[in-house]
Each structure stands twice: as structure tokens, then as C-alpha cells.
Amino acid sequence: MSNPSSDILYSTKNPDAIRERLVQMVMNSNHVCVQLEMITSPVSLRGTIRMNESGRFFVESSDQQCFADFTLKQVTSMGNTVIWITP
């Protein structure tokens, strides 16, 4: 059994691996959780990840009421199904 913390990638240490994992998630239409890191408390959104032509990533909730739009530079870390981003 793998250690979940060993699956976490950090943008400061693994920028290429983060990009590769995000692209793989898009190709597989993975269902992910995006956590927006805030000072008070994080905001979460669950949905399917996609990437547009300009290279921005997009996660939309299943009810299509909420979405997150972010770039690779906003990703601070990520696991297998969770992506932490900054505003």
C-alpha cells in the first residue's frame, strides 16, 4: 500500500511532474477536488478537469453552478485527486 503523502507533488520541487500529472488528469477526464488556499479557510470544488487551448485548466462542478479556472503557475501542490491553488 502506498503512502498518500508520498503521492503529493510540490510546485517548488516538481514543476515538470505537476504539469505531467495535470495533463494526464485532463486526458483521463479525471474527477478532482480543487482547493483554493485562503488565509481564513480553503474553498473546495469538485468536478472534472479540462484544459483549454490557451493552456488554462478548468474544473466545473457536476451541477454546472461553480467552476475554477487556473493556470499551472497557481498550482502550489497536488495529490492524485486534489489540486491546491492560490488566488
PDB file of N, CA, C and O in Angstrom, chain B, residues numbered from 101:
ATOM      1  N   MET B 101       0.848  -1.182   0.000  1.00  0.00           N
ATOM      2  CA  MET B 101       0.000   0.000   0.000  1.00  0.00           C
ATOM      3  C   MET B 101       0.889   1.240   0.000  1.00  0.00           C
ATOM      4  O   MET B 101       1.849   1.308   0.768  1.00  0.00           O
ATOM      5  N   SER B 102       0.585   2.219  -0.849  1.00  0.00           N
ATOM      6  CA  SER B 102       1.418   3.416  -0.948  1.00  0.00           C
ATOM      7  C   SER B 102       1.061   4.416   0.144  1.00  0.00           C
ATOM      8  O   SER B 102      -0.058   4.437   0.658  1.00  0.00           O
ATOM      9  N   ASN B 103       2.016   5.221   0.470  1.00  0.00           N
ATOM     10  CA  ASN B 103       1.839   6.277   1.458  1.00  0.00           C
ATOM     11  C   ASN B 103       1.228   7.478   0.745  1.00  0.00           C
ATOM     12  O   ASN B 103       1.856   8.011  -0.170  1.00  0.00           O
ATOM     13  N   PRO B 104       0.016   7.935   1.127  1.00  0.00           N
ATOM     14  CA  PRO B 104      -0.635   9.053   0.425  1.00  0.00           C
ATOM     15  C   PRO B 104       0.231  10.308   0.383  1.00  0.00           C
ATOM     16  O   PRO B 104       0.194  11.040  -0.606  1.00  0.00           O
ATOM     17  N   SER B 105       1.003  10.573   1.424  1.00  0.00           N
ATOM     18  CA  SER B 105       1.816  11.784   1.424  1.00  0.00           C
ATOM     19  C   SER B 105       2.948  11.691   0.405  1.00  0.00           C
ATOM     20  O   SER B 105       3.453  12.719  -0.047  1.00  0.00           O
ATOM     21  N   SER B 106       3.354  10.472   0.037  1.00  0.00           N
ATOM     22  CA  SER B 106       4.413  10.331  -0.959  1.00  0.00           C
ATOM     23  C   SER B 106       3.895  10.638  -2.365  1.00  0.00           C
ATOM     24  O   SER B 106       4.692  10.844  -3.280  1.00  0.00           O
ATOM     25  N   ASP B 107       2.574  10.672  -2.551  1.00  0.00           N
ATOM     26  CA  ASP B 107       1.976  10.978  -3.847  1.00  0.00           C
ATOM     27  C   ASP B 107       1.799  12.474  -4.075  1.00  0.00           C
ATOM     28  O   ASP B 107       1.366  12.885  -5.152  1.00  0.00           O
ATOM     29  N   ILE B 108       2.126  13.294  -3.083  1.00  0.00           N
ATOM     30  CA  ILE B 108       1.957  14.743  -3.199  1.00  0.00           C
ATOM     31  C   ILE B 108       3.165  15.350  -3.908  1.00  0.00           C
ATOM     32  O   ILE B 108       4.315  15.092  -3.552  1.00  0.00           O
ATOM     33  N   LEU B 109       2.873  16.159  -4.915  1.00  0.00           N
ATOM     34  CA  LEU B 109       3.905  16.881  -5.650  1.00  0.00           C
ATOM     35  C   LEU B 109       3.838  18.352  -5.264  1.00  0.00           C
ATOM     36  O   LEU B 109       2.751  18.893  -5.057  1.00  0.00           O
ATOM     37  N   TYR B 110       4.993  19.001  -5.166  1.00  0.00           N
ATOM     38  CA  TYR B 110       5.066  20.421  -4.821  1.00  0.00           C
ATOM     39  C   TYR B 110       5.646  21.190  -5.995  1.00  0.00           C
ATOM     40  O   TYR B 110       6.620  20.759  -6.612  1.00  0.00           O
ATOM     41  N   SER B 111       5.039  22.336  -6.301  1.00  0.00           N
ATOM     42  CA  SER B 111       5.470  23.110  -7.461  1.00  0.00           C
ATOM     43  C   SER B 111       6.915  23.581  -7.342  1.00  0.00           C
ATOM     44  O   SER B 111       7.600  23.744  -8.352  1.00  0.00           O
ATOM     45  N   THR B 112       7.379  23.799  -6.123  1.00  0.00           N
ATOM     46  CA  THR B 112       8.760  24.252  -5.947  1.00  0.00           C
ATOM     47  C   THR B 112       9.770  23.136  -6.178  1.00  0.00           C
ATOM     48  O   THR B 112      10.923  23.399  -6.520  1.00  0.00           O
ATOM     49  N   LYS B 113       9.342  21.896  -5.993  1.00  0.00           N
ATOM     50  CA  LYS B 113      10.260  20.761  -6.139  1.00  0.00           C
ATOM     51  C   LYS B 113      10.033  19.956  -7.408  1.00  0.00           C
ATOM     52  O   LYS B 113      10.981  19.388  -7.951  1.00  0.00           O
ATOM     53  N   ASN B 114       8.800  19.896  -7.893  1.00  0.00           N
ATOM     54  CA  ASN B 114       8.441  19.013  -9.008  1.00  0.00           C
ATOM     55  C   ASN B 114       7.611  19.719 -10.082  1.00  0.00           C
ATOM     56  O   ASN B 114       6.548  19.214 -10.441  1.00  0.00           O
ATOM     57  N   PRO B 115       8.052  20.868 -10.610  1.00  0.00           N
ATOM     58  CA  PRO B 115       7.190  21.583 -11.570  1.00  0.00           C
ATOM     59  C   PRO B 115       6.855  20.771 -12.823  1.00  0.00           C
ATOM     60  O   PRO B 115       5.729  20.840 -13.315  1.00  0.00           O
ATOM     61  N   ASP B 116       7.805  20.012 -13.341  1.00  0.00           N
ATOM     62  CA  ASP B 116       7.537  19.214 -14.545  1.00  0.00           C
ATOM     63  C   ASP B 116       6.569  18.078 -14.249  1.00  0.00           C
ATOM     64  O   ASP B 116       5.699  17.767 -15.062  1.00  0.00           O
ATOM     65  N   ALA B 117       6.724  17.460 -13.080  1.00  0.00           N
ATOM     66  CA  ALA B 117       5.833  16.357 -12.697  1.00  0.00           C
ATOM     67  C   ALA B 117       4.416  16.864 -12.472  1.00  0.00           C
ATOM     68  O   ALA B 117       3.449  16.162 -12.770  1.00  0.00           O
ATOM     69  N   ILE B 118       4.288  18.077 -11.950  1.00  0.00           N
ATOM     70  CA  ILE B 118       2.947  18.662 -11.754  1.00  0.00           C
ATOM     71  C   ILE B 118       2.267  18.846 -13.108  1.00  0.00           C
ATOM     72  O   ILE B 118       1.108  18.470 -13.280  1.00  0.00           O
ATOM     73  N   ARG B 119       2.984  19.420 -14.060  1.00  0.00           N
ATOM     74  CA  ARG B 119       2.403  19.621 -15.394  1.00  0.00           C
ATOM     75  C   ARG B 119       2.009  18.283 -16.016  1.00  0.00           C
ATOM     76  O   ARG B 119       0.920  18.157 -16.576  1.00  0.00           O
ATOM     77  N   GLU B 120       2.881  17.295 -15.921  1.00  0.00           N
ATOM     78  CA  GLU B 120       2.595  15.978 -16.490  1.00  0.00           C
ATOM     79  C   GLU B 120       1.356  15.356 -15.847  1.00  0.00           C
ATOM     80  O   GLU B 120       0.520  14.779 -16.542  1.00  0.00           O
ATOM     81  N   ARG B 121       1.236  15.472 -14.525  1.00  0.00           N
ATOM     82  CA  ARG B 121       0.081  14.878 -13.838  1.00  0.00           C
ATOM     83  C   ARG B 121      -1.199  15.609 -14.221  1.00  0.00           C
ATOM     84  O   ARG B 121      -2.231  14.969 -14.424  1.00  0.00           O
ATOM     85  N   LEU B 122      -1.156  16.946 -14.324  1.00  0.00           N
ATOM     86  CA  LEU B 122      -2.343  17.707 -14.724  1.00  0.00           C
ATOM     87  C   LEU B 122      -2.789  17.308 -16.129  1.00  0.00           C
ATOM     88  O   LEU B 122      -3.977  17.091 -16.367  1.00  0.00           O
ATOM     89  N   VAL B 123      -1.845  17.211 -17.051  1.00  0.00           N
ATOM     90  CA  VAL B 123      -2.184  16.830 -18.427  1.00  0.00           C
ATOM     91  C   VAL B 123      -2.764  15.418 -18.452  1.00  0.00           C
ATOM     92  O   VAL B 123      -3.721  15.159 -19.182  1.00  0.00           O
ATOM     93  N   GLN B 124      -2.200  14.504 -17.666  1.00  0.00           N
ATOM     94  CA  GLN B 124      -2.727  13.133 -17.598  1.00  0.00           C
ATOM     95  C   GLN B 124      -4.153  13.133 -17.043  1.00  0.00           C
ATOM     96  O   GLN B 124      -5.009  12.388 -17.520  1.00  0.00           O
ATOM     97  N   MET B 125      -4.405  13.978 -16.028  1.00  0.00           N
ATOM     98  CA  MET B 125      -5.756  14.085 -15.465  1.00  0.00           C
ATOM     99  C   MET B 125      -6.744  14.572 -16.516  1.00  0.00           C
ATOM    100  O   MET B 125      -7.864  14.069 -16.601  1.00  0.00           O
ATOM    101  N   VAL B 126      -6.332  15.552 -17.316  1.00  0.00           N
ATOM    102  CA  VAL B 126      -7.188  16.083 -18.378  1.00  0.00           C
ATOM    103  C   VAL B 126      -7.468  14.993 -19.407  1.00  0.00           C
ATOM    104  O   VAL B 126      -8.614  14.795 -19.812  1.00  0.00           O
ATOM    105  N   MET B 127      -6.418  14.286 -19.829  1.00  0.00           N
ATOM    106  CA  MET B 127      -6.578  13.236 -20.845  1.00  0.00           C
ATOM    107  C   MET B 127      -7.511  12.132 -20.361  1.00  0.00           C
ATOM    108  O   MET B 127      -8.239  11.542 -21.160  1.00  0.00           O
ATOM    109  N   ASN B 128      -7.496  11.847 -19.060  1.00  0.00           N
ATOM    110  CA  ASN B 128      -8.345  10.793 -18.497  1.00  0.00           C
ATOM    111  C   ASN B 128      -9.696  11.314 -18.015  1.00  0.00           C
ATOM    112  O   ASN B 128     -10.501  10.546 -17.488  1.00  0.00           O
ATOM    113  N   SER B 129      -9.954  12.608 -18.190  1.00  0.00           N
ATOM    114  CA  SER B 129     -11.189  13.248 -17.697  1.00  0.00           C
ATOM    115  C   SER B 129     -11.422  12.923 -16.229  1.00  0.00           C
ATOM    116  O   SER B 129     -12.530  12.574 -15.820  1.00  0.00           O
ATOM    117  N   ASN B 130     -10.352  13.046 -15.442  1.00  0.00           N
ATOM    118  CA  ASN B 130     -10.434  12.730 -14.020  1.00  0.00           C
ATOM    119  C   ASN B 130     -11.358  13.662 -13.268  1.00  0.00           C
ATOM    120  O   ASN B 130     -11.468  14.846 -13.584  1.00  0.00           O
ATOM    121  N   HIS B 131     -12.021  13.106 -12.265  1.00  0.00           N
ATOM    122  CA  HIS B 131     -12.828  13.879 -11.325  1.00  0.00           C
ATOM    123  C   HIS B 131     -11.878  14.280 -10.194  1.00  0.00           C
ATOM    124  O   HIS B 131     -11.285  13.416  -9.549  1.00  0.00           O
ATOM    125  N   VAL B 132     -11.731  15.582  -9.951  1.00  0.00           N
ATOM    126  CA  VAL B 132     -10.761  16.066  -8.976  1.00  0.00           C
ATOM    127  C   VAL B 132     -11.410  17.018  -7.981  1.00  0.00           C
ATOM    128  O   VAL B 132     -12.555  17.435  -8.156  1.00  0.00           O
ATOM    129  N   CYS B 133     -10.672  17.349  -6.951  1.00  0.00           N
ATOM    130  CA  CYS B 133     -11.061  18.371  -5.987  1.00  0.00           C
ATOM    131  C   CYS B 133     -10.027  19.475  -6.060  1.00  0.00           C
ATOM    132  O   CYS B 133      -8.834  19.218  -5.899  1.00  0.00           O
ATOM    133  N   VAL B 134     -10.465  20.696  -6.300  1.00  0.00           N
ATOM    134  CA  VAL B 134      -9.580  21.858  -6.313  1.00  0.00           C
ATOM    135  C   VAL B 134      -9.770  22.595  -5.002  1.00  0.00           C
ATOM    136  O   VAL B 134     -10.896  22.916  -4.622  1.00  0.00           O
ATOM    137  N   GLN B 135      -8.674  22.863  -4.310  1.00  0.00           N
ATOM    138  CA  GLN B 135      -8.715  23.606  -3.042  1.00  0.00           C
ATOM    139  C   GLN B 135      -8.043  24.950  -3.260  1.00  0.00           C
ATOM    140  O   GLN B 135      -6.856  25.012  -3.581  1.00  0.00           O
ATOM    141  N   LEU B 136      -8.797  26.024  -3.087  1.00  0.00           N
ATOM    142  CA  LEU B 136      -8.246  27.372  -3.171  1.00  0.00           C
ATOM    143  C   LEU B 136      -7.713  27.739  -1.796  1.00  0.00           C
ATOM    144  O   LEU B 136      -8.472  27.825  -0.831  1.00  0.00           O
ATOM    145  N   GLU B 137      -6.403  27.955  -1.711  1.00  0.00           N
ATOM    146  CA  GLU B 137      -5.774  28.266  -0.432  1.00  0.00           C
ATOM    147  C   GLU B 137      -6.077  29.714  -0.059  1.00  0.00           C
ATOM    148  O   GLU B 137      -5.700  30.644  -0.772  1.00  0.00           O
ATOM    149  N   MET B 138      -6.756  29.888   1.058  1.00  0.00           N
ATOM    150  CA  MET B 138      -7.112  31.213   1.555  1.00  0.00           C
ATOM    151  C   MET B 138      -6.542  31.368   2.958  1.00  0.00           C
ATOM    152  O   MET B 138      -6.213  30.377   3.610  1.00  0.00           O
ATOM    153  N   ILE B 139      -6.425  32.597   3.421  1.00  0.00           N
ATOM    154  CA  ILE B 139      -5.893  32.848   4.758  1.00  0.00           C
ATOM    155  C   ILE B 139      -6.824  32.292   5.823  1.00  0.00           C
ATOM    156  O   ILE B 139      -6.362  31.678   6.785  1.00  0.00           O
ATOM    157  N   THR B 140      -8.117  32.496   5.672  1.00  0.00           N
ATOM    158  CA  THR B 140      -9.066  32.053   6.696  1.00  0.00           C
ATOM    159  C   THR B 140      -9.353  30.562   6.602  1.00  0.00           C
ATOM    160  O   THR B 140      -9.083  29.823   7.549  1.00  0.00           O
ATOM    161  N   SER B 141      -9.885  30.116   5.500  1.00  0.00           N
ATOM    162  CA  SER B 141     -10.154  28.690   5.310  1.00  0.00           C
ATOM    163  C   SER B 141     -10.194  28.395   3.816  1.00  0.00           C
ATOM    164  O   SER B 141     -10.605  29.244   3.024  1.00  0.00           O
ATOM    165  N   PRO B 142      -9.771  27.199   3.429  1.00  0.00           N
ATOM    166  CA  PRO B 142      -9.755  26.879   1.995  1.00  0.00           C
ATOM    167  C   PRO B 142     -11.167  26.708   1.427  1.00  0.00           C
ATOM    168  O   PRO B 142     -12.102  26.350   2.142  1.00  0.00           O
ATOM    169  N   VAL B 143     -11.291  26.967   0.153  1.00  0.00           N
ATOM    170  CA  VAL B 143     -12.543  26.772  -0.572  1.00  0.00           C
ATOM    171  C   VAL B 143     -12.328  25.581  -1.498  1.00  0.00           C
ATOM    172  O   VAL B 143     -11.320  25.514  -2.201  1.00  0.00           O
ATOM    173  N   SER B 144     -13.273  24.642  -1.500  1.00  0.00           N
ATOM    174  CA  SER B 144     -13.131  23.421  -2.307  1.00  0.00           C
ATOM    175  C   SER B 144     -14.163  23.364  -3.411  1.00  0.00           C
ATOM    176  O   SER B 144     -15.275  23.873  -3.272  1.00  0.00           O
ATOM    177  N   LEU B 145     -13.784  22.740  -4.504  1.00  0.00           N
ATOM    178  CA  LEU B 145     -14.684  22.499  -5.623  1.00  0.00           C
ATOM    179  C   LEU B 145     -14.346  21.136  -6.201  1.00  0.00           C
ATOM    180  O   LEU B 145     -13.179  20.831  -6.448  1.00  0.00           O
ATOM    181  N   ARG B 146     -15.358  20.324  -6.414  1.00  0.00           N
ATOM    182  CA  ARG B 146     -15.154  19.003  -7.020  1.00  0.00           C
ATOM    183  C   ARG B 146     -15.786  18.981  -8.400  1.00  0.00           C
ATOM    184  O   ARG B 146     -16.903  19.459  -8.595  1.00  0.00           O
ATOM    185  N   GLY B 147     -15.055  18.419  -9.357  1.00  0.00           N
ATOM    186  CA  GLY B 147     -15.569  18.324 -10.711  1.00  0.00           C
ATOM    187  C   GLY B 147     -14.555  17.693 -11.639  1.00  0.00           C
ATOM    188  O   GLY B 147     -13.503  17.231 -11.199  1.00  0.00           O
ATOM    189  N   THR B 148     -14.870  17.674 -12.920  1.00  0.00           N
ATOM    190  CA  THR B 148     -13.994  17.089 -13.933  1.00  0.00           C
ATOM    191  C   THR B 148     -13.039  18.157 -14.447  1.00  0.00           C
ATOM    192  O   THR B 148     -13.446  19.284 -14.729  1.00  0.00           O
ATOM    193  N   ILE B 149     -11.768  17.794 -14.567  1.00  0.00           N
ATOM    194  CA  ILE B 149     -10.759  18.751 -15.014  1.00  0.00           C
ATOM    195  C   ILE B 149     -10.635  18.718 -16.535  1.00  0.00           C
ATOM    196  O   ILE B 149     -10.681  17.657 -17.159  1.00  0.00           O
ATOM    197  N   ARG B 150     -10.477  19.915 -17.117  1.00  0.00           N
ATOM    198  CA  ARG B 150     -10.263  20.075 -18.548  1.00  0.00           C
ATOM    199  C   ARG B 150      -9.188  21.135 -18.764  1.00  0.00           C
ATOM    200  O   ARG B 150      -8.814  21.843 -17.829  1.00  0.00           O
ATOM    201  N   MET B 151      -8.697  21.243 -19.980  1.00  0.00           N
ATOM    202  CA  MET B 151      -7.728  22.274 -20.314  1.00  0.00           C
ATOM    203  C   MET B 151      -8.165  22.928 -21.614  1.00  0.00           C
ATOM    204  O   MET B 151      -8.550  22.243 -22.561  1.00  0.00           O
ATOM    205  N   ASN B 152      -8.105  24.277 -21.661  1.00  0.00           N
ATOM    206  CA  ASN B 152      -8.497  24.944 -22.901  1.00  0.00           C
ATOM    207  C   ASN B 152      -7.290  25.143 -23.815  1.00  0.00           C
ATOM    208  O   ASN B 152      -6.170  24.776 -23.459  1.00  0.00           O
ATOM    209  N   GLU B 153      -7.516  25.713 -24.971  1.00  0.00           N
ATOM    210  CA  GLU B 153      -6.474  25.878 -25.980  1.00  0.00           C
ATOM    211  C   GLU B 153      -5.310  26.735 -25.506  1.00  0.00           C
ATOM    212  O   GLU B 153      -4.181  26.551 -25.960  1.00  0.00           O
ATOM    213  N   SER B 154      -5.574  27.670 -24.598  1.00  0.00           N
ATOM    214  CA  SER B 154      -4.513  28.568 -24.130  1.00  0.00           C
ATOM    215  C   SER B 154      -3.692  27.966 -22.995  1.00  0.00           C
ATOM    216  O   SER B 154      -2.743  28.589 -22.518  1.00  0.00           O
ATOM    217  N   GLY B 155      -4.053  26.746 -22.554  1.00  0.00           N
ATOM    218  CA  GLY B 155      -3.293  26.087 -21.509  1.00  0.00           C
ATOM    219  C   GLY B 155      -3.817  26.310 -20.100  1.00  0.00           C
ATOM    220  O   GLY B 155      -3.193  25.866 -19.137  1.00  0.00           O
ATOM    221  N   ARG B 156      -4.951  26.989 -19.960  1.00  0.00           N
ATOM    222  CA  ARG B 156      -5.564  27.170 -18.639  1.00  0.00           C
ATOM    223  C   ARG B 156      -6.363  25.925 -18.283  1.00  0.00           C
ATOM    224  O   ARG B 156      -6.939  25.272 -19.154  1.00  0.00           O
ATOM    225  N   PHE B 157      -6.392  25.609 -17.010  1.00  0.00           N
ATOM    226  CA  PHE B 157      -7.142  24.455 -16.523  1.00  0.00           C
ATOM    227  C   PHE B 157      -8.491  24.923 -16.003  1.00  0.00           C
ATOM    228  O   PHE B 157      -8.628  26.047 -15.520  1.00  0.00           O
ATOM    229  N   PHE B 158      -9.482  24.050 -16.108  1.00  0.00           N
ATOM    230  CA  PHE B 158     -10.853  24.400 -15.789  1.00  0.00           C
ATOM    231  C   PHE B 158     -11.502  23.214 -15.098  1.00  0.00           C
ATOM    232  O   PHE B 158     -11.474  22.099 -15.620  1.00  0.00           O
ATOM    233  N   VAL B 159     -12.089  23.444 -13.924  1.00  0.00           N
ATOM    234  CA  VAL B 159     -12.839  22.406 -13.217  1.00  0.00           C
ATOM    235  C   VAL B 159     -14.240  22.949 -12.991  1.00  0.00           C
ATOM    236  O   VAL B 159     -14.414  24.028 -12.424  1.00  0.00           O
ATOM    237  N   GLU B 160     -15.237  22.196 -13.438  1.00  0.00           N
ATOM    238  CA  GLU B 160     -16.636  22.610 -13.293  1.00  0.00           C
ATOM    239  C   GLU B 160     -17.364  21.587 -12.436  1.00  0.00           C
ATOM    240  O   GLU B 160     -17.173  20.380 -12.587  1.00  0.00           O
ATOM    241  N   SER B 161     -18.203  22.087 -11.532  1.00  0.00           N
ATOM    242  CA  SER B 161     -18.976  21.189 -10.674  1.00  0.00           C
ATOM    243  C   SER B 161     -19.970  20.404 -11.528  1.00  0.00           C
ATOM    244  O   SER B 161     -20.337  20.837 -12.620  1.00  0.00           O
ATOM    245  N   SER B 162     -20.400  19.255 -11.027  1.00  0.00           N
ATOM    246  CA  SER B 162     -21.304  18.399 -11.790  1.00  0.00           C
ATOM    247  C   SER B 162     -22.642  19.073 -12.077  1.00  0.00           C
ATOM    248  O   SER B 162     -23.279  18.763 -13.084  1.00  0.00           O
ATOM    249  N   ASP B 163     -23.085  19.999 -11.203  1.00  0.00           N
ATOM    250  CA  ASP B 163     -24.340  20.715 -11.453  1.00  0.00           C
ATOM    251  C   ASP B 163     -24.135  21.963 -12.314  1.00  0.00           C
ATOM    252  O   ASP B 163     -25.085  22.698 -12.584  1.00  0.00           O
ATOM    253  N   GLN B 164     -22.902  22.197 -12.740  1.00  0.00           N
ATOM    254  CA  GLN B 164     -22.511  23.308 -13.609  1.00  0.00           C
ATOM    255  C   GLN B 164     -22.817  24.677 -13.002  1.00  0.00           C
ATOM    256  O   GLN B 164     -23.015  25.649 -13.731  1.00  0.00           O
ATOM    257  N   GLN B 165     -22.856  24.756 -11.669  1.00  0.00           N
ATOM    258  CA  GLN B 165     -23.134  26.017 -10.986  1.00  0.00           C
ATOM    259  C   GLN B 165     -21.859  26.730 -10.547  1.00  0.00           C
ATOM    260  O   GLN B 165     -21.877  27.943 -10.338  1.00  0.00           O
ATOM    261  N   CYS B 166     -20.754  26.000 -10.404  1.00  0.00           N
ATOM    262  CA  CYS B 166     -19.493  26.577  -9.930  1.00  0.00           C
ATOM    263  C   CYS B 166     -18.347  26.075 -10.799  1.00  0.00           C
ATOM    264  O   CYS B 166     -18.407  24.983 -11.364  1.00  0.00           O
ATOM    265  N   PHE B 167     -17.305  26.893 -10.893  1.00  0.00           N
ATOM    266  CA  PHE B 167     -16.135  26.447 -11.638  1.00  0.00           C
ATOM    267  C   PHE B 167     -14.881  27.109 -11.082  1.00  0.00           C
ATOM    268  O   PHE B 167     -14.946  28.138 -10.409  1.00  0.00           O
ATOM    269  N   ALA B 168     -13.752  26.502 -11.375  1.00  0.00           N
ATOM    270  CA  ALA B 168     -12.437  27.059 -11.054  1.00  0.00           C
ATOM    271  C   ALA B 168     -11.655  27.111 -12.354  1.00  0.00           C
ATOM    272  O   ALA B 168     -11.648  26.153 -13.126  1.00  0.00           O
ATOM    273  N   ASP B 169     -11.009  28.219 -12.585  1.00  0.00           N
ATOM    274  CA  ASP B 169     -10.210  28.440 -13.782  1.00  0.00           C
ATOM    275  C   ASP B 169      -8.832  28.855 -13.276  1.00  0.00           C
ATOM    276  O   ASP B 169      -8.719  29.852 -12.562  1.00  0.00           O
ATOM    277  N   PHE B 170      -7.781  28.113 -13.629  1.00  0.00           N
ATOM    278  CA  PHE B 170      -6.465  28.410 -13.076  1.00  0.00           C
ATOM    279  C   PHE B 170      -5.368  28.029 -14.058  1.00  0.00           C
ATOM    280  O   PHE B 170      -5.590  27.283 -15.012  1.00  0.00           O
ATOM    281  N   THR B 171      -4.174  28.564 -13.798  1.00  0.00           N
ATOM    282  CA  THR B 171      -3.005  28.269 -14.615  1.00  0.00           C
ATOM    283  C   THR B 171      -2.062  27.364 -13.837  1.00  0.00           C
ATOM    284  O   THR B 171      -2.224  27.164 -12.633  1.00  0.00           O
ATOM    285  N   LEU B 172      -1.099  26.833 -14.522  1.00  0.00           N
ATOM    286  CA  LEU B 172      -0.092  25.986 -13.893  1.00  0.00           C
ATOM    287  C   LEU B 172       0.651  26.746 -12.796  1.00  0.00           C
ATOM    288  O   LEU B 172       1.013  26.160 -11.776  1.00  0.00           O
ATOM    289  N   LYS B 173       0.879  28.035 -12.995  1.00  0.00           N
ATOM    290  CA  LYS B 173       1.611  28.847 -12.010  1.00  0.00           C
ATOM    291  C   LYS B 173       0.857  28.998 -10.692  1.00  0.00           C
ATOM    292  O   LYS B 173       1.475  29.281  -9.666  1.00  0.00           O
ATOM    293  N   GLN B 174      -0.452  28.819 -10.694  1.00  0.00           N
ATOM    294  CA  GLN B 174      -1.251  28.929  -9.475  1.00  0.00           C
ATOM    295  C   GLN B 174      -1.251  27.646  -8.644  1.00  0.00           C
ATOM    296  O   GLN B 174      -1.656  27.663  -7.482  1.00  0.00           O
ATOM    297  N   VAL B 175      -0.804  26.549  -9.223  1.00  0.00           N
ATOM    298  CA  VAL B 175      -0.785  25.268  -8.505  1.00  0.00           C
ATOM    299  C   VAL B 175       0.395  25.259  -7.539  1.00  0.00           C
ATOM    300  O   VAL B 175       1.545  25.422  -7.946  1.00  0.00           O
ATOM    301  N   THR B 176       0.095  25.065  -6.253  1.00  0.00           N
ATOM    302  CA  THR B 176       1.167  25.000  -5.254  1.00  0.00           C
ATOM    303  C   THR B 176       1.563  23.564  -4.960  1.00  0.00           C
ATOM    304  O   THR B 176       2.735  23.278  -4.718  1.00  0.00           O
ATOM    305  N   SER B 177       0.589  22.660  -4.979  1.00  0.00           N
ATOM    306  CA  SER B 177       0.857  21.240  -4.760  1.00  0.00           C
ATOM    307  C   SER B 177      -0.346  20.445  -5.241  1.00  0.00           C
ATOM    308  O   SER B 177      -1.420  20.994  -5.491  1.00  0.00           O
ATOM    309  N   MET B 178      -0.141  19.138  -5.365  1.00  0.00           N
ATOM    310  CA  MET B 178      -1.249  18.291  -5.791  1.00  0.00           C
ATOM    311  C   MET B 178      -1.003  16.846  -5.405  1.00  0.00           C
ATOM    312  O   MET B 178       0.132  16.374  -5.335  1.00  0.00           O
ATOM    313  N   GLY B 179      -2.120  16.157  -5.156  1.00  0.00           N
ATOM    314  CA  GLY B 179      -2.092  14.725  -4.922  1.00  0.00           C
ATOM    315  C   GLY B 179      -2.665  14.031  -6.136  1.00  0.00           C
ATOM    316  O   GLY B 179      -2.662  14.585  -7.235  1.00  0.00           O
ATOM    317  N   ASN B 180      -3.156  12.819  -5.940  1.00  0.00           N
ATOM    318  CA  ASN B 180      -3.733  12.076  -7.067  1.00  0.00           C
ATOM    319  C   ASN B 180      -5.104  12.594  -7.468  1.00  0.00           C
ATOM    320  O   ASN B 180      -5.497  12.450  -8.626  1.00  0.00           O
ATOM    321  N   THR B 181      -5.847  13.195  -6.536  1.00  0.00           N
ATOM    322  CA  THR B 181      -7.180  13.705  -6.863  1.00  0.00           C
ATOM    323  C   THR B 181      -7.428  15.107  -6.316  1.00  0.00           C
ATOM    324  O   THR B 181      -8.512  15.655  -6.522  1.00  0.00           O
ATOM    325  N   VAL B 182      -6.461  15.701  -5.629  1.00  0.00           N
ATOM    326  CA  VAL B 182      -6.627  17.034  -5.058  1.00  0.00           C
ATOM    327  C   VAL B 182      -5.559  17.961  -5.622  1.00  0.00           C
ATOM    328  O   VAL B 182      -4.387  17.596  -5.716  1.00  0.00           O
ATOM    329  N   ILE B 183      -5.983  19.170  -5.998  1.00  0.00           N
ATOM    330  CA  ILE B 183      -5.081  20.188  -6.522  1.00  0.00           C
ATOM    331  C   ILE B 183      -5.220  21.419  -5.653  1.00  0.00           C
ATOM    332  O   ILE B 183      -6.321  21.952  -5.518  1.00  0.00           O
ATOM    333  N   TRP B 184      -4.123  21.888  -5.054  1.00  0.00           N
ATOM    334  CA  TRP B 184      -4.138  23.094  -4.240  1.00  0.00           C
ATOM    335  C   TRP B 184      -3.644  24.253  -5.096  1.00  0.00           C
ATOM    336  O   TRP B 184      -2.577  24.177  -5.706  1.00  0.00           O
ATOM    337  N   ILE B 185      -4.435  25.333  -5.135  1.00  0.00           N
ATOM    338  CA  ILE B 185      -4.068  26.511  -5.926  1.00  0.00           C
ATOM    339  C   ILE B 185      -4.129  27.762  -5.071  1.00  0.00           C
ATOM    340  O   ILE B 185      -4.749  27.777  -4.007  1.00  0.00           O
ATOM    341  N   THR B 186      -3.471  28.818  -5.555  1.00  0.00           N
ATOM    342  CA  THR B 186      -3.541  30.129  -4.901  1.00  0.00           C
ATOM    343  C   THR B 186      -4.371  31.053  -5.774  1.00  0.00           C
ATOM    344  O   THR B 186      -4.500  30.819  -6.976  1.00  0.00           O
ATOM    345  N   PRO B 187      -4.938  32.104  -5.184  1.00  0.00           N
ATOM    346  CA  PRO B 187      -5.753  33.050  -5.960  1.00  0.00           C
ATOM    347  C   PRO B 187      -4.930  33.758  -7.043  1.00  0.00           C
ATOM    348  O   PRO B 187      -5.465  34.584  -7.783  1.00  0.00           O
TER     349      PRO B 187
END
